[in-house]
Amino acid sequence: MTAVDACQRSLELITQREPRIAAFNSVMAERALDRARALDAAGRSTGPLHGVPIAVKDNMSTAGVPTTASSRILSGYVPPYNATVVTRLEAAGAIMIGKTNLDEFAMGSSTENSALGPTKNPWDVSRTPGGSSGGSAAAVAARMVPLALGSDTGGSIRQPAGLCGIVGLKPTYGRVSRYGLLAFASSLDQIGPLAETAEDAALVLQVIGGSDPRDATSSPEPMPDYVGSLDGSARGVRIGVPKALLGEGLDADILRAFTAALGVLESRGATLVDIELPHAAYGIPVYYLIATAEASSNLARYDGVRYAYRAKPGQDDGLREMYERTRAGGFGPEVKRRIMLGTYVLSAGYYDAYYLRAQQVRTLLRQDYDRAFARVDLVATPTTPTPAFPLGEKTSDPLQMYLNDIFTVSANLTGLPAISVPGGFSARKLPIGLQLTGRMFDEVTVLRTADAYQRDTSFHTEIPALN
């Protein structure tokens, strides 16, 4: 099909399904069709994503297109520049078709903290798609777009991928440029793809990865051929299973699906090894101390004081209203909660007791994984402890919401690459995710094993009925 055909098909599906799902904050139909026509007129392939519609989480800067982070504070804000990942996608021929919903400033695990309202899970619209990249995950799961970008601070790509039955990859910290990403927690944030298959995720990573002079934290580590490494085999791959983490609080359907997934990996040639990650149990408190501290620092720029608006005589370009909203308390309750907690743990008298100690445990967690990777190539866990939960079920109990990240936060704290692939369904026909975590910059093994697993399973081919 032509680029215009692909674009029109995606827009038709968005028209049909978006009212039920609420995955998008904005859809740029005419802009996307104009680009599709230009790609067709070129008469040649412009790159590996030529003519492919793609959605981008609404916390990545897009020149000339509103970028809100699903917050009232940024409503009406139109960046003058593109995030590096957006520039690279378009250079590869992709067509940006819309910006997707998220928990405000990516702070949440259910996409219920959006100022624009919650996104629904395509498999059951009474349930959450996960968060914070819930809009991107739901858009791919509902087949409105074949690919999307999300950002992952504590599991915000993998967790919604698991709950929506698609693939979500968090690359190694520094593998993908963060230039143009609205910061939440700078030592944890990482951009990555959401897709139907590990192969598609590999293709997107090939496009968006690599060093960027605009991002001092991006790595100069050479980019391997991710797509070319997908040979369908997991032979020789040693997979560590931390059985001590599979105890209390794990849903029975999740454990059943996880056990079956390990059997599939063994049949593909992988070897299972029992391992211990003794400090993983502290991942949640460590993550929420470090992440909130960094959020407090990053979001201080929106206080309307240090970077206050000063209009030229006779000029009013809309920024004044933005700063007035800021002063009036434009942040939602979850963002306020995290700013207050982060400010507290960084304050005099509490810094050593909380923030410094959390960083020390973070180091111990890295050492746990170093010891594990001396024996294994990957670590396997479920992606989430339960399938998708009903909307509103955990909004009044933040601690219960935070516990949904129990299996995902460690990869962010350690900077390791991790992927969630469809690993089955619950008795209620809700998706279940399998997570594989690899060594630093070893996305090749992560993607190759995930691809081998998908070649022996068909969970990713099932499409929600949008009931």
PyMOL commands that set and color helices and strands:
alter all, ss='L'
color gray80, all
select helices_A, chain A and resi 3-21+29-42+72-74+84-91+104-106+134-141+158-164+198-208+243-245+252-267+280-302+319-327+333-346+351-373+398-405+409-414+443-455+459-461
alter helices_A, ss='H'
color red, helices_A
select strands_A, chain A and resi 24-27+53-57+95-100+147-152+167-170+190-195+238-241+271-274+378-382+418-425+431-438
alter strands_A, ss='S'
color yellow, strands_A
deselect
rebuild
show_as cartoon
